[in-house]
Amino acid sequence: MSKVKDFFAKNFDKKTVLTSMGLTLAVLVVAFLIFEFSSVPFARRIDIQLGYYSILITFLLLLAGIVINIPFISKNFKSYLPSGKSICVLAVVTLIFSVFMFNNIGNTHRVLSDETSWESMGLQMYFQHSGGICNEGDWLNGKLNCVTEVNNFKGKALGFVYSLVFNVANPNRDTALLVNYPFYIFSLFLFFFALSQWFKEKKWVEIPTSPVKGKTASEKKLQLVPNEGAALAAATFLGGMPIYLLQARSASTEVLYIFLLSALMAWYAFVPANKVTWKHFLLTVPLLGFFAQTRQETVFAFIPFALYYYKYFLEKFYRLPAFVAAVIFVSWPSVNTMAAYRGYDFQGGEHAAHSLDNFIFNMKTNLEVMMNLDQDPAFGGIMQNPFYTSFTVILLLTTVWLLVRTIVWRKYWRGLVLGLAFCIQIFVILLNVSGTFTIDINQRYVLVALPLFALIMALGLYDALQFASKMKVESAGNIVAVVACLLSLGLMIYHGDSFRNNMLYYKNKLLAEEDYLDRVLESYPENSIFIYARPWQMLASGHSSYSERTFIGWDLETFAQKMKASNGNIYVVRGQDGYGELNRKSRVVGFKTTDQMDEILKDYKHERVLWEPRLFGYPLAIYKINAKRGVSDYQQKFFVSDMENNSFIVNKNFPEGLSCTYSLNGELQEDLHLTLDVDTLNLDSAKIAKGLNRANIDCLMPDSDTLHIIKDFFVDGSDVLLLSDFKMASFTQDWGEPQINTTVEHRRLTLNGVPYRYGIGSHANSNLVYRLPSNFKTLHGTIGLDDESVCGDGASFIVAGDGRELFRSKRMYSMETQDVNVDVNGVKVLELRIDMGGNKDCDHGDWINMWLEAR
């Protein structure tokens, strides 16, 4: 400890260091407080609204940093490059890896969990410049129209990369699956370039001097020279890891993680600590920002990136806090994501999200998986361990050796400090319930540690060999490089059958299901709509898709609209998620839609158009939906559009004509006789009022049933304001978030069987706050518990102004409605509250057609 104090006293001003540390701590505290006091709804809203633009700003900063540093790069690049011979060897090894990869690893040799959501997020970024995941929507004329957007719980870097690639290639899953391969290739070369500088050894080198009497002279000097053999070994170990080869053909974010880490390592090795300037951080900071957007735990790995240049940072009091503040700014989307999913309580069923028990369990089981020598006889002797046990043994032995060298010989101590700081993120992953490799989809998480593993393996082998034999640096490095090549290439070829048979995810039937559907559904009619448990996956493959739960919530009008849009081609796909029950005691994150699937098949007339009982261990089935049971076919084939340009578009999908009457704001207008499949109902503009209007349309159907349709529309004006179009100042809500013009569960607003176009779907207990303009006097609307709310014990609706209660309803139950007209004259802050009855279960409260009037 005294040596450390003496070092700092000799090299740094005490006041400067203390000021720097104090300001840095203040920056971290402020950032933590913002994180801590950001509500989950706020964080999720910001994630969607600003997520794309945050990563776009980081990307533009990255481009600017590259441009500014081009003179420095061009000046020093030649001296930085390793020898051409080493580069050629790595190129040959990489080519062999690539040939093997494309011949033995296919689309089903990958994870199917988060990655299709990243593809859907890339589509949303590309089409809508939004930061969320398109969960449900329609493909219209080659463009995705997102209907339901949700948050993502991983960083946005991969989605943003997809959005860039989609500008030059088809925006779909197949394009996304090609993105990781170039990242894999570049990561190996960048990793090699970095380590060839960091793996340096002292060596006597002949240095030419000034000629004497016409004769060439030289002298020997002790210099640090790159150890290219050990660096080549590390790059080969990294590229030959089975899990990395498999994921390089995938669409998971961890490959991008390794690429960005390798880029950062290469840049840090390129800029020595004694030459770093503020200009270099113009490239470093946005690189760290992109790095943070790969995995949410990555922000815990940032300490070594500050420690590396600690001398530079501590020379001036403002440098370290400025760097930390800048990194937090570009990393904020990732931090905000952690706020939006605070605790990750949805993971692992009954298991606690983060705990020491998880850490111990994961460490134990992960080592067992990585040391597994067994083969699976049920699948033709396929290797069950996608890590190579021999690599794991080398890793464990070299780790022990390097620790001994550090403790006993005090070598590599700086690398140990940086490595341990980098490992904090790995410990965070292991604390999480999903950090166990016994779950196949989580085995990709080891990619976070693979560069460190490869570095330790190569350096440990080299150091042990050089220490034991005292051979030359080049010889020891070259031997280790040969060993790495023989092991990586030899084991890869030896286990070729296991690669071809998908040793990583061969038990994951969802992969085969996705690939099968991706091929089969190409032959289905254009504009078809697919009801599926994972609609975002269908969207990534270019198909319109909705979840079973959303489909169940469609009213007849919505169903008729979707039938017309799809030309009568609505299909329900029953895959793996549609069978069985979810095991809440499992550590696997999952869900089941069995009950919803059974309900759909019971309530709708259908025909089975595909049945595949053999390939997956469960019968994959596709049903074409024809009609809803117990409802007139004519009613299911008739709908009226929302009002636009003072007219309604009437659609019918049957040949018979029908007679209708309609009224506007309670005044009977005229009789109509509809003969065309598509007809226009023009309204008398003189009878349309400013504010809320209601048209009632009654049609006598060919089967003598009468269909009653209500159409509300709002006409803007200076003395009227539709509240659902007005920005909400703030809100609190005990469950979910308030939704505009849909229920809290994203369904159509419906009270007592009547659907409504305008309103705010909320949930008890809640408080929606609006800051009103001064000219409005009356609040109009209708209140009630939505029809999706059938199990609650009632709720009360309250309107308050400037903290004073203006209206309170009785306790209302399902199917009850009440019109409200509240005096809000002079009110500046309007609050719409819903208070639960005995409990908040199913208290889905709707504020229907809420509008303000100045009169």
BAMAR-189048 format. One line per 5 residues: number of its first residue (from 1); their letters; for each residue x, y, z of C-alpha. Coordinates in steps of 0.25 Angstrom, whole numbers, plus 5000, padded with zeros to 4 digits. Layout:
NUM) a) X,Y,Z; ...;
END
This chain:
1) mskvk) 5000,5000,5000; 5011,5009,5003; 5017,5007,4990; 5004,5011,4983; 5004,5024,4991;
6) dffak) 5018,5027,4988; 5015,5025,4973; 5003,5034,4973; 5011,5045,4982; 5022,5045,4972;
11) nfdkk) 5014,5045,4959; 5001,5052,4962; 4996,5065,4969; 4988,5061,4981; 4978,5072,4980;
16) tvlts) 4976,5069,4965; 4974,5054,4968; 4964,5057,4979; 4956,5067,4971; 4956,5057,4959;
21) mgltl) 4951,5046,4968; 4940,5054,4975; 4935,5060,4962; 4934,5046,4956; 4927,5040,4968;
26) avlvv) 4917,5052,4966; 4915,5048,4952; 4912,5034,4956; 4903,5037,4967; 4895,5047,4958;
31) aflif) 4894,5036,4948; 4890,5026,4958; 4879,5035,4964; 4873,5037,4950; 4873,5022,4948;
36) efssv) 4867,5019,4962; 4856,5030,4961; 4852,5027,4947; 4839,5020,4947; 4837,5007,4939;
41) pfarr) 4827,5013,4930; 4835,5025,4927; 4847,5017,4924; 4839,5008,4914; 4833,5021,4908;
46) idiql) 4847,5027,4906; 4852,5014,4901; 4842,5014,4889; 4842,5028,4886; 4857,5032,4887;
51) gyysi) 4864,5018,4886; 4866,5019,4871; 4871,5034,4871; 4880,5031,4883; 4888,5020,4875;
56) litfl) 4887,5029,4863; 4894,5040,4870; 4905,5030,4875; 4907,5025,4861; 4909,5039,4855;
61) lllag) 4919,5042,4867; 4926,5029,4863; 4927,5034,4848; 4932,5048,4853; 4942,5041,4862;
66) ivini) 4947,5033,4850; 4949,5045,4841; 4956,5053,4852; 4966,5042,4855; 4969,5038,4840;
71) pfisk) 4982,5047,4840; 4987,5039,4853; 4983,5026,4847; 4989,5028,4834; 5002,5033,4840;
76) nfksy) 5004,5021,4850; 4996,5010,4843; 5008,5004,4835; 5017,5003,4848; 5005,4996,4855;
81) lpsgk) 5002,4985,4845; 5008,4971,4849; 5017,4964,4838; 5011,4960,4825; 5014,4946,4828;
86) sicvl) 5006,4946,4841; 4994,4953,4834; 4994,4942,4823; 4994,4931,4833; 4982,4937,4840;
91) avvtl) 4976,4939,4826; 4977,4924,4822; 4972,4919,4836; 4960,4929,4835; 4957,4924,4821;
96) ifsvf) 4957,4909,4826; 4948,4913,4837; 4939,4920,4827; 4938,4908,4817; 4935,4899,4829;
101) mfnni) 4925,4908,4834; 4917,4910,4822; 4918,4895,4818; 4914,4890,4832; 4905,4900,4839;
106) gnthr) 4891,4904,4835; 4880,4913,4839; 4875,4904,4849; 4889,4903,4856; 4886,4915,4865;
111) vlsde) 4878,4921,4876; 4863,4924,4874; 4860,4933,4886; 4863,4948,4886; 4869,4949,4872;
116) tswes) 4856,4949,4864; 4852,4961,4873; 4865,4968,4869; 4861,4966,4854; 4848,4971,4857;
121) mglqm) 4854,4983,4864; 4863,4985,4852; 4850,4986,4843; 4844,4996,4853; 4856,5005,4853;
126) yfqhs) 4857,5004,4838; 4842,5007,4835; 4838,5015,4847; 4851,5021,4853; 4846,5015,4866;
131) ggicn) 4854,5008,4877; 4844,4997,4881; 4841,4983,4875; 4829,4982,4866; 4822,4971,4872;
136) egdwl) 4810,4970,4863; 4806,4977,4850; 4804,4976,4835; 4813,4976,4823; 4807,4985,4812;
141) ngkln) 4813,4987,4799; 4827,4983,4804; 4826,4992,4817; 4823,4988,4831; 4812,4995,4837;
146) cvtev) 4814,4992,4852; 4801,4991,4861; 4807,4987,4874; 4821,4992,4878; 4828,4987,4891;
151) nnfkg) 4841,4989,4898; 4853,4981,4896; 4862,4976,4908; 4875,4976,4900; 4883,4987,4894;
156) kalgf) 4880,4994,4881; 4893,4992,4874; 4889,4980,4866; 4876,4985,4862; 4882,4998,4857;
161) vyslv) 4892,4990,4849; 4880,4983,4843; 4873,4996,4840; 4886,5001,4832; 4887,4987,4824;
166) fnvan) 4873,4988,4821; 4876,5000,4812; 4883,4992,4802; 4877,4978,4804; 4863,4972,4806;
171) pnrdt) 4858,4975,4820; 4856,4961,4826; 4861,4950,4834; 4870,4944,4823; 4877,4957,4821;
176) allvn) 4879,4958,4836; 4885,4944,4837; 4897,4948,4828; 4901,4960,4837; 4909,4953,4847;
181) ypfyi) 4919,4946,4838; 4927,4959,4834; 4927,4963,4849; 4933,4949,4852; 4944,4951,4841;
186) fslfl) 4947,4965,4845; 4947,4962,4860; 4958,4951,4858; 4968,4961,4851; 4965,4972,4860;
191) fffal) 4967,4963,4872; 4980,4958,4866; 4985,4973,4863; 4982,4977,4877; 4990,4965,4884;
196) sqwfk) 5001,4966,4874; 5004,4979,4881; 5001,4975,4895; 5008,4962,4895; 5022,4968,4894;
201) ekkwv) 5035,4963,4900; 5049,4969,4902; 5059,4966,4891; 5072,4971,4886; 5071,4977,4873;
206) eipts) 5081,4982,4863; 5079,4997,4861; 5087,5003,4849; 5096,5015,4853; 5103,5026,4845;
211) pvkgk) 5113,5020,4835; 5128,5021,4839; 5138,5023,4828; 5128,5018,4818; 5125,5005,4826;
216) tasek) 5111,5001,4831; 5110,5002,4846; 5100,4996,4856; 5098,4994,4870; 5089,4985,4879;
221) klqlv) 5078,4991,4887; 5068,4984,4896; 5054,4987,4891; 5040,4982,4892; 5036,4974,4880;
226) pnega) 5022,4968,4877; 5020,4954,4880; 5012,4950,4867; 5012,4935,4870; 5005,4936,4883;
231) alaaa) 4995,4947,4877; 4992,4937,4865; 4990,4926,4875; 4979,4934,4882; 4972,4939,4870;
236) tflgg) 4972,4924,4865; 4967,4919,4878; 4956,4930,4878; 4952,4927,4864; 4952,4912,4866;
241) mpiyl) 4942,4912,4878; 4930,4903,4874; 4920,4913,4880; 4926,4925,4872; 4926,4917,4859;
246) lqars) 4912,4913,4861; 4907,4927,4865; 4915,4934,4854; 4904,4928,4845; 4893,4933,4854;
251) astev) 4887,4946,4857; 4890,4948,4872; 4896,4961,4878; 4908,4954,4885; 4916,4953,4871;
256) lyifl) 4914,4968,4870; 4919,4969,4884; 4932,4961,4881; 4934,4970,4869; 4933,4983,4876;
261) lsalm) 4941,4978,4888; 4952,4974,4878; 4951,4988,4871; 4953,4995,4885; 4965,4986,4888;
266) awyaf) 4971,4989,4875; 4969,5004,4876; 4974,5004,4891; 4986,4996,4886; 4988,5006,4874;
271) vpank) 4988,5018,4884; 4999,5016,4894; 4996,5022,4908; 5007,5032,4906; 5002,5037,4893;
276) vtwkh) 4987,5038,4896; 4980,5052,4894; 4966,5056,4895; 4964,5054,4880; 4966,5039,4882;
281) flltv) 4954,5039,4891; 4945,5044,4880; 4946,5030,4874; 4947,5023,4888; 4934,5028,4894;
286) pllgf) 4924,5025,4882; 4931,5011,4881; 4928,5009,4896; 4914,5014,4893; 4911,5004,4883;
291) faqtr) 4918,4993,4891; 4908,4996,4902; 4897,4994,4893; 4900,4979,4891; 4897,4974,4904;
296) qetvf) 4891,4981,4916; 4902,4975,4925; 4913,4981,4917; 4913,4994,4924; 4919,4987,4936;
301) afipf) 4931,4984,4928; 4935,4999,4926; 4945,5000,4937; 4957,4995,4930; 4955,5005,4919;
306) alyyy) 4957,5016,4928; 4968,5009,4936; 4976,5007,4924; 4979,5022,4922; 4979,5026,4937;
311) kyfle) 4991,5034,4936; 4985,5043,4925; 4972,5044,4933; 4978,5048,4946; 4987,5059,4940;
316) kfyrl) 4975,5069,4939; 4964,5069,4949; 4953,5069,4938; 4957,5058,4929; 4952,5046,4937;
321) pafva) 4938,5052,4940; 4937,5057,4926; 4940,5043,4920; 4931,5036,4930; 4920,5046,4927;
326) avifv) 4922,5044,4912; 4921,5029,4913; 4909,5029,4921; 4902,5038,4911; 4905,5029,4899;
331) swpsv) 4902,5017,4908; 4889,5022,4913; 4879,5014,4905; 4885,5002,4911; 4884,5007,4925;
336) ntmaa) 4870,5012,4922; 4867,4998,4918; 4871,4992,4931; 4862,5003,4938; 4850,4998,4929;
341) yrgyd) 4853,4984,4933; 4857,4986,4947; 4860,4973,4953; 4857,4964,4941; 4846,4958,4950;
346) fqgge) 4840,4951,4937; 4852,4942,4936; 4853,4928,4942; 4839,4926,4947; 4839,4924,4962;
351) haahs) 4854,4927,4963; 4859,4940,4968; 4865,4949,4957; 4878,4951,4964; 4884,4944,4975;
356) ldnfi) 4896,4937,4981; 4889,4924,4979; 4888,4926,4964; 4903,4929,4964; 4907,4917,4971;
361) fnmkt) 4898,4908,4963; 4902,4914,4950; 4917,4913,4953; 4916,4898,4956; 4907,4894,4945;
366) nlevm) 4914,4903,4934; 4927,4896,4938; 4920,4882,4937; 4915,4886,4923; 4928,4891,4918;
371) mnldq) 4936,4879,4923; 4925,4869,4918; 4932,4858,4909; 4919,4850,4907; 4912,4848,4894;
376) dpafg) 4897,4847,4892; 4894,4833,4887; 4879,4837,4885; 4884,4846,4874; 4894,4838,4867;
381) gimqn) 4906,4841,4877; 4905,4856,4875; 4915,4863,4884; 4907,4870,4895; 4918,4881,4899;
386) pfyts) 4919,4892,4889; 4932,4897,4896; 4942,4886,4894; 4946,4880,4907; 4961,4881,4903;
391) ftvil) 4960,4896,4902; 4953,4896,4915; 4965,4888,4921; 4975,4897,4915; 4967,4910,4920;
396) llttv) 4967,4905,4934; 4982,4901,4934; 4987,4914,4928; 4978,4922,4937; 4985,4915,4949;
401) wllvr) 4999,4917,4943; 4997,4932,4940; 4992,4934,4954; 5004,4927,4960; 5013,4936,4951;
406) tivwr) 5006,4948,4955; 5006,4945,4970; 5020,4939,4971; 5028,4946,4960; 5019,4959,4960;
411) kywrg) 5017,4958,4945; 5005,4962,4938; 4999,4969,4950; 4994,4980,4941; 4987,4971,4932;
416) lvlgl) 4981,4963,4944; 4975,4976,4949; 4969,4980,4936; 4964,4966,4934; 4957,4965,4947;
421) afciq) 4950,4978,4945; 4945,4973,4931; 4940,4961,4938; 4930,4969,4946; 4920,4967,4935;
426) ifvil) 4922,4952,4935; 4919,4951,4950; 4906,4960,4947; 4902,4949,4937; 4905,4938,4946;
431) lnvsg) 4896,4944,4957; 4885,4944,4947; 4875,4932,4947; 4877,4930,4932; 4893,4930,4933;
436) tftid) 4893,4915,4933; 4898,4907,4921; 4889,4895,4924; 4879,4904,4916; 4883,4903,4902;
441) inqry) 4879,4917,4898; 4888,4922,4909; 4901,4916,4904; 4903,4927,4895; 4905,4936,4907;
446) vlval) 4919,4930,4908; 4923,4938,4896; 4924,4950,4905; 4936,4943,4912; 4942,4936,4899;
451) plfal) 4952,4947,4896; 4958,4947,4910; 4958,4931,4910; 4966,4931,4896; 4976,4942,4902;
456) imalg) 4978,4934,4915; 4980,4921,4907; 4990,4926,4897; 4998,4935,4907; 4998,4924,4918;
461) lydal) 5003,4913,4908; 5014,4923,4902; 5018,4927,4916; 5019,4913,4922; 5027,4908,4909;
466) qfask) 5036,4920,4909; 5038,4919,4924; 5041,4904,4924; 5050,4903,4912; 5056,4917,4912;
471) mkves) 5055,4917,4897; 5054,4930,4888; 5042,4938,4888; 5039,4935,4873; 5041,4920,4875;
476) agniv) 5032,4919,4887; 5021,4928,4880; 5022,4920,4867; 5020,4907,4875; 5008,4911,4882;
481) avvac) 5002,4917,4869; 5004,4903,4862; 4998,4896,4874; 4986,4906,4874; 4984,4903,4859;
486) llslg) 4985,4888,4860; 4975,4888,4872; 4965,4897,4866; 4965,4892,4852; 4967,4877,4856;
491) lmiyh) 4956,4877,4866; 4947,4885,4857; 4948,4874,4846; 4948,4863,4856; 4935,4867,4861;
496) gdsfr) 4929,4871,4847; 4917,4861,4849; 4913,4868,4862; 4914,4882,4855; 4905,4877,4844;
501) nnmly) 4895,4871,4854; 4894,4884,4861; 4901,4880,4875; 4897,4894,4881; 4882,4894,4879;
506) yknkl) 4878,4880,4874; 4868,4879,4885; 4862,4892,4882; 4850,4889,4873; 4846,4904,4871;
511) laeed) 4858,4905,4862; 4853,4894,4852; 4839,4899,4853; 4844,4913,4849; 4852,4909,4838;
516) yldrv) 4841,4899,4833; 4830,4910,4834; 4839,4920,4827; 4840,4911,4815; 4825,4906,4815;
521) lesyp) 4819,4919,4816; 4825,4925,4804; 4814,4917,4796; 4803,4923,4803; 4795,4934,4797;
526) ensif) 4800,4949,4797; 4795,4957,4808; 4791,4945,4817; 4791,4948,4832; 4796,4938,4842;
531) iyarp) 4792,4936,4856; 4804,4931,4864; 4810,4930,4878; 4822,4938,4873; 4817,4948,4863;
536) wqmla) 4830,4956,4863; 4837,4944,4857; 4826,4944,4846; 4828,4959,4843; 4843,4957,4842;
541) sghss) 4840,4946,4831; 4832,4956,4824; 4818,4951,4828; 4807,4959,4834; 4804,4953,4848;
546) ysert) 4797,4955,4861; 4797,4947,4874; 4786,4938,4878; 4782,4947,4890; 4780,4959,4880;
551) figwd) 4772,4950,4870; 4762,4946,4881; 4760,4961,4885; 4756,4965,4871; 4742,4969,4870;
556) letfa) 4733,4966,4857; 4737,4979,4850; 4752,4977,4852; 4751,4962,4848; 4743,4966,4835;
561) qkmka) 4754,4977,4832; 4765,4967,4834; 4758,4956,4825; 4756,4967,4814; 4771,4971,4815;
566) sngni) 4776,4957,4814; 4766,4953,4803; 4760,4943,4813; 4773,4937,4817; 4775,4937,4832;
571) yvvrg) 4783,4925,4837; 4785,4920,4851; 4798,4913,4853; 4799,4903,4865; 4814,4901,4868;
576) qdgyg) 4822,4896,4880; 4816,4908,4889; 4802,4903,4886; 4803,4890,4894; 4805,4887,4908;
581) elnrk) 4807,4896,4920; 4818,4905,4925; 4827,4900,4936; 4828,4912,4945; 4839,4904,4953;
586) srvvg) 4848,4904,4941; 4859,4913,4939; 4856,4914,4925; 4849,4927,4920; 4836,4923,4913;
591) fkttd) 4821,4924,4911; 4810,4915,4906; 4798,4919,4897; 4790,4905,4899; 4778,4911,4905;
596) qmdei) 4777,4922,4895; 4779,4912,4883; 4768,4903,4888; 4758,4915,4890; 4761,4920,4875;
601) lkdyk) 4758,4906,4870; 4745,4905,4878; 4740,4918,4874; 4743,4919,4859; 4740,4910,4847;
606) hervl) 4753,4905,4841; 4759,4895,4832; 4773,4889,4835; 4782,4892,4823; 4795,4886,4828;
611) weprl) 4798,4875,4838; 4812,4870,4841; 4813,4861,4853; 4826,4854,4851; 4837,4865,4850;
616) fgypl) 4837,4872,4863; 4832,4863,4874; 4818,4870,4874; 4808,4872,4862; 4811,4885,4855;
621) aiyki) 4797,4889,4849; 4792,4901,4841; 4777,4904,4841; 4770,4913,4831; 4760,4922,4838;
626) nakrg) 4746,4923,4831; 4736,4929,4840; 4733,4932,4855; 4723,4921,4860; 4709,4926,4864;
631) vsdyq) 4710,4939,4856; 4703,4942,4843; 4713,4941,4832; 4707,4954,4826; 4711,4961,4838;
636) qkffv) 4725,4956,4838; 4727,4961,4823; 4722,4975,4825; 4729,4987,4832; 4729,5002,4831;
641) sdmen) 4742,5010,4831; 4745,5022,4840; 4740,5035,4836; 4750,5042,4826; 4747,5055,4817;
646) nsfiv) 4733,5055,4822; 4730,5041,4817; 4730,5026,4821; 4734,5015,4812; 4724,5003,4813;
651) nknfp) 4730,4989,4810; 4722,4977,4808; 4728,4963,4803; 4715,4957,4798; 4707,4959,4785;
656) eglsc) 4694,4962,4791; 4689,4977,4793; 4684,4982,4806; 4677,4994,4811; 4682,5003,4822;
661) tysln) 4678,5016,4830; 4687,5025,4837; 4686,5037,4847; 4696,5047,4850; 4696,5052,4865;
666) gelqe) 4683,5047,4867; 4676,5053,4855; 4671,5043,4844; 4677,5046,4831; 4673,5036,4819;
671) dlhlt) 4671,5022,4814; 4682,5015,4807; 4682,5004,4797; 4696,4997,4795; 4699,4989,4783;
676) ldvdt) 4713,4991,4781; 4724,4983,4789; 4730,4997,4792; 4722,5009,4794; 4723,5023,4799;
681) lnlds) 4714,5029,4809; 4715,5044,4809; 4711,5053,4821; 4705,5066,4821; 4716,5076,4825;
686) akiak) 4706,5086,4830; 4701,5076,4841; 4715,5072,4846; 4718,5079,4859; 4731,5083,4864;
691) glnra) 4735,5073,4875; 4730,5059,4876; 4720,5054,4866; 4713,5040,4865; 4707,5033,4853;
696) nidcl) 4698,5022,4855; 4696,5012,4843; 4686,5001,4843; 4686,4991,4832; 4676,4980,4829;
701) mpdsd) 4685,4968,4825; 4680,4958,4814; 4677,4948,4825; 4668,4958,4832; 4677,4961,4843;
706) tlhii) 4679,4976,4846; 4693,4980,4848; 4695,4993,4857; 4708,5001,4855; 4713,5013,4863;
711) kdffv) 4723,5022,4857; 4729,5033,4866; 4738,5044,4859; 4744,5056,4865; 4745,5070,4857;
716) dgsdv) 4756,5079,4862; 4754,5093,4865; 4759,5105,4874; 4749,5103,4885; 4749,5087,4885;
721) lllsd) 4760,5077,4889; 4760,5062,4888; 4767,5058,4901; 4773,5045,4895; 4780,5054,4885;
726) fkmas) 4786,5063,4896; 4799,5060,4902; 4799,5054,4916; 4808,5061,4926; 4810,5049,4935;
731) ftqdw) 4804,5037,4940; 4804,5026,4950; 4798,5012,4949; 4798,5000,4957; 4798,4990,4945;
736) gepqi) 4802,4993,4931; 4803,5006,4924; 4791,5015,4919; 4788,5013,4904; 4783,5023,4894;
741) nttve) 4770,5018,4887; 4772,5004,4892; 4770,4996,4905; 4782,4994,4914; 4784,4981,4907;
746) hrrlt) 4784,4987,4893; 4770,4983,4889; 4759,4991,4884; 4752,4999,4894; 4738,4993,4897;
751) lngvp) 4728,4996,4908; 4716,4987,4909; 4718,4981,4895; 4719,4995,4888; 4733,4998,4882;
756) yrygi) 4739,5012,4882; 4749,5019,4874; 4754,5029,4884; 4759,5028,4898; 4769,5024,4908;
761) gshan) 4771,5010,4913; 4776,5010,4928; 4776,5001,4940; 4773,5003,4955; 4780,5009,4962;
766) snlvy) 4784,5020,4953; 4785,5035,4952; 4786,5042,4938; 4791,5056,4939; 4788,5067,4928;
771) rlpsn) 4792,5082,4928; 4780,5089,4921; 4780,5101,4913; 4772,5112,4920; 4760,5113,4911;
776) fktlh) 4752,5100,4913; 4740,5099,4922; 4734,5085,4921; 4739,5071,4920; 4730,5061,4913;
781) gtigl) 4732,5046,4912; 4728,5032,4916; 4734,5023,4927; 4733,5008,4930; 4741,4996,4932;
786) ddesv) 4745,4990,4918; 4738,4977,4914; 4752,4970,4915; 4750,4973,4930; 4741,4962,4935;
791) cgdga) 4747,4957,4948; 4749,4969,4956; 4741,4974,4968; 4739,4988,4962; 4746,5002,4962;
796) sfiva) 4742,5016,4964; 4745,5027,4954; 4749,5041,4959; 4752,5054,4952; 4760,5065,4960;
801) gdgre) 4764,5079,4956; 4776,5086,4963; 4776,5076,4974; 4761,5077,4976; 4751,5066,4974;
806) lfrsk) 4741,5070,4963; 4734,5057,4960; 4734,5043,4966; 4726,5031,4961; 4719,5020,4969;
811) rmysm) 4727,5007,4969; 4725,5002,4955; 4725,4987,4950; 4727,4980,4937; 4716,4984,4926;
816) etqdv) 4713,4997,4934; 4715,5011,4927; 4712,5025,4931; 4713,5038,4923; 4720,5049,4930;
821) nvdvn) 4720,5065,4928; 4729,5071,4938; 4731,5086,4940; 4746,5089,4938; 4745,5104,4937;
826) gvkvl) 4759,5110,4941; 4765,5097,4944; 4780,5096,4940; 4784,5082,4945; 4773,5071,4941;
831) elrid) 4774,5058,4947; 4767,5045,4943; 4768,5035,4954; 4763,5020,4955; 4762,5015,4969;
836) mggnk) 4761,5000,4971; 4750,4993,4979; 4755,4982,4988; 4767,4979,4979; 4772,4983,4966;
841) dcdhg) 4770,4970,4958; 4763,4972,4944; 4761,4987,4947; 4763,4991,4933; 4756,5005,4933;
846) dwinm) 4753,5012,4920; 4752,5027,4919; 4743,5027,4906; 4742,5039,4896; 4747,5049,4906;
851) wlear) 4747,5063,4900; 4748,5077,4905; 4739,5089,4901; 4740,5104,4903; 4726,5107,4904;
END
